[in-house]
């Protein structure tokens, strides 16, 4: 471990107990998207205690700059990003610091992300005070990652990327052992959109389907045929996946309803296919229902593009991990079909997201977005070390 990495490790060790307590407090008091008032206030309070000047964003969330300012037109600040919001899920983890808010839980690890970026910021603030931070670093605590198209767009509209050269983040990964990270050049997540198809017809008796627009039958064709059409109209290497999650039509076995709805998610591993998918999807629905005498209303809510990690930014993350976590701390991760609004930042500036190991070696993997999600809290140390070292390295680009 390089000498400066030892100094980082000492600083992180001094914060360990506080950060564990901070994370547990956030876990016990989760807040849904765009309602993260308490969480924002807790982060801002701790940053002010460190002598920093956080700037609150409209609604919820904040940014906080550390280190040297920028000259006019300079774009050399590095951003470390965290997301603040929790999920509408019941906490069934059984830990002493489980959520006290009914049906709301940090089941995706955003409490970890927030604490890690805060901890990295506190370490970097100490270095800045000692004159050891050569370039500015911006901490970004963003709201509403869990809703589409995501709070990242709100943050970008507020100018959080002004003067920024690169942006970095971590995301909890229960498939990776604590003390390790997963990285990947290029797409690491998927595009994720919400789609709704509503069919309307005259309705009627099931004994006379020829006198109606059979909404239920047509809806069945949409459910089975449209995914197949997408697989033939878009490059199969793009990993296009349309999966239906909710279907509603009718209430009686002998009556053909006048309306029916199918809702689902459309995911793409490739941003080019994602850009084409909407037009293909809408055209496919209209063509599939055309023979059945029903009208189709198609609603396609664009979500997020894939997170596409920049090669240089991944190299910085990997070098930082080897410096502070060990030579064997980096592993290649697979591309996920999950969506992440961190992708929006990467459409503006280069950067990368790493998967932060949260699994106890030899232990169980607690899946994301499940009420029993748990992390090995040693991941806090790993994440703080990684992001602090990454910021120092990236600042020297």
C-alpha positions as CSV (number, residue, x, y, z in Angstrom):
1,X,0.0,0.0,0.0
2,X,1.5,3.4,-1.0
3,X,2.4,5.8,1.8
4,X,-0.5,8.2,1.0
5,X,-2.9,5.3,1.1
6,X,-1.7,4.6,4.7
7,X,-2.6,8.1,5.6
8,X,-6.0,7.8,4.1
9,X,-6.6,4.5,6.0
10,X,-5.7,6.2,9.2
11,X,-8.2,9.1,8.6
12,X,-10.9,6.7,7.6
13,X,-10.3,4.5,10.7
14,X,-10.8,7.6,12.8
15,X,-14.2,8.2,11.3
16,X,-15.3,4.5,11.3
17,X,-17.6,4.5,14.4
18,X,-19.2,7.8,13.4
19,X,-19.9,6.7,9.9
20,X,-21.5,3.4,11.0
21,X,-23.7,5.3,13.4
22,X,-24.6,7.8,10.7
23,X,-25.5,5.1,8.2
24,X,-27.6,3.3,10.8
25,X,-29.5,6.5,11.6
26,X,-30.3,7.0,7.9
27,X,-31.4,3.3,7.6
28,X,-33.8,3.8,10.5
29,X,-35.3,6.9,9.0
30,X,-35.7,6.3,5.2
31,X,-37.4,8.8,3.0
32,X,-39.0,8.3,-0.4
33,X,-38.0,10.1,-3.6
34,X,-38.2,13.9,-3.4
35,X,-39.1,13.7,0.2
36,X,-35.6,13.4,1.6
37,X,-35.8,16.4,3.9
38,X,-34.4,14.8,7.0
39,X,-31.6,13.0,5.1
40,X,-30.6,16.2,3.4
41,X,-30.5,18.1,6.7
42,X,-28.4,15.4,8.4
43,X,-25.8,15.5,5.6
44,X,-25.7,19.3,5.5
45,X,-25.4,19.5,9.3
46,X,-22.3,17.2,9.3
47,X,-20.7,19.0,6.4
48,X,-21.1,22.4,8.2
49,X,-19.6,20.9,11.3
50,X,-16.5,20.1,9.2
51,X,-16.3,23.8,8.2
52,X,-17.7,23.3,4.8
53,X,-20.5,25.2,3.0
54,X,-23.1,22.9,1.5
55,X,-25.6,24.4,-1.0
56,X,-29.1,23.0,-0.9
57,X,-30.7,22.1,-4.1
58,X,-34.4,22.9,-4.8
59,X,-36.6,20.5,-3.0
60,X,-34.1,18.0,-1.5
61,X,-30.5,17.2,-2.1
62,X,-27.3,19.3,-1.9
63,X,-23.9,19.9,-3.3
64,X,-20.7,20.8,-1.4
65,X,-17.4,22.0,-2.9
66,X,-14.1,21.1,-1.3
67,X,-10.7,22.5,-2.1
68,X,-9.5,25.1,-4.6
69,X,-12.0,27.0,-6.6
70,X,-12.0,27.2,-10.4
71,X,-10.8,29.9,-12.7
72,X,-13.3,31.2,-15.3
73,X,-14.0,28.5,-17.9
74,X,-12.1,25.8,-16.0
75,X,-13.6,22.3,-15.9
76,X,-11.3,20.3,-13.6
77,X,-13.5,19.7,-10.6
78,X,-14.3,16.0,-9.8
79,X,-17.8,15.0,-8.6
80,X,-18.5,12.2,-6.1
81,X,-22.2,11.4,-6.3
82,X,-24.6,9.7,-3.8
83,X,-28.4,9.1,-4.0
84,X,-30.5,9.8,-0.9
85,X,-33.9,8.1,-1.5
86,X,-35.3,4.9,-0.2
87,X,-37.9,2.4,-1.6
88,X,-41.6,1.8,-0.8
89,X,-40.7,-1.6,0.7
90,X,-41.3,-3.0,4.2
91,X,-38.0,-3.5,6.2
92,X,-37.8,-7.1,7.2
93,X,-34.0,-7.1,7.9
94,X,-34.4,-7.7,11.6
95,X,-31.5,-5.5,12.6
96,X,-31.7,-3.2,15.6
97,X,-31.5,-0.1,13.3
98,X,-34.3,-1.3,10.9
99,X,-36.6,1.3,9.4
100,X,-39.1,2.8,11.8
101,X,-41.1,4.2,8.8
102,X,-43.8,1.7,7.8
103,X,-43.4,0.4,4.2
104,X,-40.3,2.4,3.5
105,X,-36.8,1.0,3.6
106,X,-33.3,1.5,2.3
107,X,-33.5,-1.7,0.4
108,X,-31.0,-0.6,-2.3
109,X,-28.2,0.7,-0.2
110,X,-28.6,4.4,-0.7
111,X,-27.9,4.9,3.0
112,X,-24.5,3.3,2.3
113,X,-23.9,5.4,-0.8
114,X,-24.7,8.6,1.1
115,X,-22.5,7.7,4.0
116,X,-19.6,6.7,1.8
117,X,-19.7,10.0,-0.1
118,X,-20.0,12.0,3.1
119,X,-17.1,10.1,4.6
120,X,-14.9,10.7,1.5
121,X,-15.8,14.4,1.7
122,X,-14.8,14.6,5.4
123,X,-11.4,13.0,4.6
124,X,-10.9,15.3,1.6
125,X,-11.8,18.3,3.7
126,X,-9.0,17.5,6.1
127,X,-6.6,17.2,3.2
128,X,-7.8,20.4,1.7
129,X,-7.3,22.2,5.1
130,X,-3.7,20.9,5.1
131,X,-3.1,22.1,1.6
132,X,-3.0,18.6,0.1
133,X,-5.9,18.8,-2.3
134,X,-4.7,20.2,-5.6
135,X,-8.0,20.3,-7.5
136,X,-11.6,21.0,-6.4
137,X,-14.0,18.1,-5.5
138,X,-17.7,18.4,-5.5
139,X,-19.9,16.2,-3.3
140,X,-23.3,15.6,-4.9
141,X,-26.2,14.2,-2.8
142,X,-29.0,13.7,-5.3
143,X,-32.7,13.0,-4.7
144,X,-35.1,10.7,-6.4
145,X,-32.9,8.1,-8.1
146,X,-35.6,5.4,-7.6
147,X,-38.2,7.2,-9.8
148,X,-37.9,7.6,-13.6
149,X,-36.5,9.5,-15.4
150,X,-34.6,10.2,-12.1
151,X,-33.5,13.1,-10.0
152,X,-30.2,13.3,-11.8
153,X,-31.9,15.4,-14.5
154,X,-33.1,17.9,-11.9
155,X,-29.6,18.1,-10.5
156,X,-28.1,18.7,-13.9
157,X,-30.6,21.4,-14.6
158,X,-29.4,23.2,-11.5
159,X,-25.8,23.3,-12.8
160,X,-24.2,20.6,-10.7
161,X,-21.9,19.7,-13.5
162,X,-20.6,23.2,-14.2
163,X,-16.9,23.2,-14.1
164,X,-16.8,19.4,-13.8
165,X,-14.4,17.1,-15.6
166,X,-15.4,13.7,-14.3
167,X,-18.0,12.1,-12.1
168,X,-17.7,9.0,-10.0
169,X,-20.1,6.8,-7.9
170,X,-20.4,3.5,-6.2
171,X,-23.4,1.1,-6.0
172,X,-23.9,-1.6,-3.4
173,X,-23.5,-5.1,-4.9
174,X,-24.4,-8.1,-2.7
175,X,-22.8,-10.5,-5.2
176,X,-19.3,-9.0,-4.5
177,X,-17.4,-9.6,-1.3
178,X,-16.8,-6.7,1.1
179,X,-13.3,-5.2,0.4
180,X,-13.6,-5.7,-3.3
181,X,-15.2,-3.8,-6.2
182,X,-16.6,-4.7,-9.6
183,X,-15.8,-2.6,-12.6
184,X,-16.5,-2.7,-16.3
185,X,-15.6,-0.5,-19.3
186,X,-18.6,0.6,-21.3
187,X,-22.2,-0.2,-20.3
188,X,-22.6,-1.5,-16.8
189,X,-26.3,-1.1,-16.4
190,X,-29.3,-1.1,-18.8
191,X,-31.7,1.4,-20.2
192,X,-35.0,1.0,-18.3
193,X,-38.4,2.4,-19.5
194,X,-42.0,2.0,-18.3
195,X,-44.5,1.1,-21.0
196,X,-48.3,1.0,-20.8
197,X,-50.7,-0.3,-23.5
198,X,-54.4,0.5,-23.1
199,X,-56.9,-1.2,-25.5
200,X,-60.5,0.0,-26.0
201,X,-63.4,-1.7,-27.8
202,X,-67.1,-1.8,-27.8
203,X,-67.3,-4.7,-25.3
204,X,-70.1,-7.3,-25.2
205,X,-71.1,-10.8,-24.4
206,X,-68.6,-13.6,-24.7
207,X,-71.2,-15.6,-26.8
208,X,-70.9,-12.9,-29.5
209,X,-67.1,-12.0,-29.8
210,X,-67.6,-11.4,-33.5
211,X,-69.8,-8.4,-32.7
212,X,-67.2,-6.7,-30.4
213,X,-63.6,-5.6,-30.4
214,X,-62.3,-8.4,-28.2
215,X,-60.0,-6.4,-25.9
216,X,-58.9,-9.4,-23.8
217,X,-57.9,-11.5,-26.8
218,X,-56.1,-8.5,-28.4
219,X,-54.3,-7.8,-25.2
220,X,-53.1,-11.4,-25.1
221,X,-51.6,-10.9,-28.6
222,X,-49.9,-7.7,-27.4
223,X,-48.4,-9.5,-24.4
224,X,-47.0,-12.4,-26.4
225,X,-46.2,-10.9,-29.8
226,X,-44.8,-7.5,-29.2
227,X,-41.7,-8.8,-27.3
228,X,-41.1,-11.1,-30.2
229,X,-41.4,-8.3,-32.7
230,X,-38.8,-6.2,-30.8
231,X,-36.5,-9.2,-30.9
232,X,-36.7,-9.2,-34.7
233,X,-36.7,-5.5,-35.4
234,X,-33.8,-4.5,-33.0
235,X,-30.3,-5.8,-32.9
236,X,-30.4,-9.0,-30.7
237,X,-27.0,-8.0,-29.4
238,X,-28.6,-5.0,-27.7
239,X,-30.3,-7.2,-25.1
240,X,-33.8,-5.8,-25.6
241,X,-36.1,-7.2,-23.0
242,X,-39.8,-6.4,-22.7
243,X,-41.4,-7.9,-19.6
244,X,-45.0,-7.3,-18.5
245,X,-45.7,-6.8,-14.8
246,X,-49.4,-5.9,-14.5
247,X,-52.4,-6.8,-16.6
248,X,-56.0,-5.6,-16.0
249,X,-59.1,-6.4,-18.1
250,X,-62.7,-7.2,-17.1
251,X,-64.4,-8.6,-14.0
252,X,-66.8,-11.2,-15.3
253,X,-66.2,-14.5,-17.1
254,X,-69.0,-14.0,-19.6
255,X,-68.5,-10.4,-20.5
256,X,-65.9,-8.9,-22.9
257,X,-64.7,-5.7,-21.3
258,X,-64.5,-2.3,-23.1
259,X,-60.9,-1.6,-21.9
260,X,-57.8,-3.5,-20.9
261,X,-54.3,-2.5,-19.9
262,X,-50.9,-4.1,-19.8
263,X,-48.0,-2.4,-18.0
264,X,-44.3,-3.4,-18.1
265,X,-40.7,-2.5,-18.4
266,X,-38.6,-2.2,-21.6
267,X,-34.9,-2.6,-21.0
268,X,-32.0,-2.3,-23.4
269,X,-28.3,-3.0,-22.8
270,X,-27.3,-0.7,-25.7
271,X,-28.0,3.0,-25.9
272,X,-28.4,3.0,-29.7
273,X,-31.1,0.3,-29.5
274,X,-32.7,2.3,-26.6
275,X,-33.0,5.3,-28.9
276,X,-34.8,3.2,-31.5
277,X,-37.0,1.1,-29.2
278,X,-39.8,3.6,-28.6
279,X,-40.8,4.0,-32.3
280,X,-40.5,0.2,-32.9
281,X,-42.5,-0.6,-29.8
282,X,-45.4,1.8,-30.7
283,X,-45.5,0.6,-34.3
284,X,-45.5,-3.1,-33.2
285,X,-48.5,-2.6,-30.9
286,X,-50.6,-0.9,-33.6
287,X,-49.7,-3.6,-36.1
288,X,-50.5,-6.5,-33.7
289,X,-53.9,-5.2,-32.7
290,X,-55.0,-4.0,-36.1
291,X,-57.0,-7.2,-37.0
292,X,-59.1,-7.2,-33.9
293,X,-61.1,-4.0,-34.2
294,X,-59.8,-2.3,-31.1
295,X,-58.0,1.1,-30.5
296,X,-54.6,1.1,-28.8
297,X,-53.2,3.9,-26.7
298,X,-49.5,3.5,-26.1
299,X,-47.6,5.3,-23.3
300,X,-43.8,5.0,-23.3
301,X,-42.2,6.7,-20.4
302,X,-38.5,7.1,-21.1
303,X,-36.5,6.2,-18.1
304,X,-32.7,6.2,-18.1
305,X,-30.1,5.2,-20.6
306,X,-27.4,2.7,-19.7
307,X,-24.5,3.8,-17.5
308,X,-21.6,3.8,-19.9
309,X,-18.3,3.8,-18.0
310,X,-15.5,5.8,-19.5
311,X,-12.3,3.8,-20.0
312,X,-10.0,6.3,-18.4
313,X,-12.3,6.8,-15.4
314,X,-12.5,3.0,-14.9
315,X,-8.7,2.9,-14.9
316,X,-8.6,5.6,-12.2
317,X,-11.1,3.7,-10.1
318,X,-9.2,0.4,-10.4
319,X,-5.9,2.0,-9.6
320,X,-7.4,3.6,-6.6
321,X,-8.9,0.3,-5.4
322,X,-5.6,-1.5,-5.7
323,X,-3.8,1.3,-3.8
324,X,-6.2,1.3,-0.8
325,X,-7.9,-2.1,-0.8
326,X,-5.3,-4.4,-2.2
327,X,-4.0,-5.7,-5.5
328,X,-6.7,-8.3,-5.7
329,X,-9.5,-5.9,-4.9
330,X,-10.8,-5.5,-8.4
331,X,-13.0,-7.9,-10.4
332,X,-14.8,-7.7,-13.7
333,X,-18.5,-7.3,-13.3
334,X,-21.3,-8.3,-15.7
335,X,-23.7,-5.8,-17.2
336,X,-26.9,-5.6,-15.3
337,X,-30.4,-5.2,-16.7
338,X,-31.1,-2.8,-13.8
339,X,-31.4,1.0,-14.5
340,X,-29.5,3.8,-12.8
341,X,-30.0,7.5,-13.3
342,X,-26.3,8.1,-12.8
343,X,-26.3,7.5,-16.5
344,X,-27.6,11.0,-17.2
345,X,-24.4,12.5,-15.8
346,X,-22.3,10.4,-18.1
347,X,-24.2,11.8,-21.1
348,X,-22.6,15.2,-20.1
349,X,-19.2,14.4,-18.7
350,X,-17.0,11.2,-18.6
351,X,-17.0,9.1,-15.4
352,X,-17.6,5.7,-14.0
353,X,-19.6,3.8,-11.4
354,X,-18.1,0.9,-9.5
355,X,-20.0,-1.9,-7.8
356,X,-19.1,-1.9,-4.0
357,X,-18.9,-5.3,-2.4
358,X,-21.3,-5.6,0.5
359,X,-21.3,-9.4,1.0
360,X,-19.6,-11.0,4.0
361,X,-17.1,-13.5,2.4
362,X,-18.7,-16.9,2.5
363,X,-22.0,-15.4,3.6
364,X,-25.4,-14.9,2.0
365,X,-26.1,-12.4,-0.8
366,X,-29.0,-10.2,0.2
367,X,-30.7,-9.1,-3.0
368,X,-31.3,-5.5,-3.8
369,X,-34.9,-4.1,-3.6
370,X,-35.9,-6.8,-1.0
371,X,-37.0,-6.0,2.5
372,X,-34.4,-8.2,4.1
373,X,-31.5,-6.4,2.3
374,X,-28.4,-6.2,4.6
375,X,-24.8,-5.2,4.1
376,X,-21.5,-5.9,5.7
377,X,-20.8,-2.5,7.2
378,X,-17.1,-2.9,6.5
379,X,-18.2,-1.7,3.0
380,X,-18.3,1.8,4.5
381,X,-14.5,1.8,5.0
382,X,-14.0,0.4,1.5
383,X,-16.2,2.9,-0.2
384,X,-14.8,5.9,1.6
385,X,-11.2,4.8,0.9
386,X,-12.0,4.1,-2.7
387,X,-13.8,7.4,-3.5
388,X,-11.3,9.6,-1.5
389,X,-8.4,8.0,-3.4
390,X,-10.2,8.2,-6.7
391,X,-10.8,12.0,-6.1
392,X,-7.2,12.5,-5.3
393,X,-6.1,10.6,-8.4
394,X,-8.7,12.2,-10.7
395,X,-7.8,15.7,-9.5
396,X,-4.3,15.1,-10.9
397,X,-5.5,14.3,-14.4
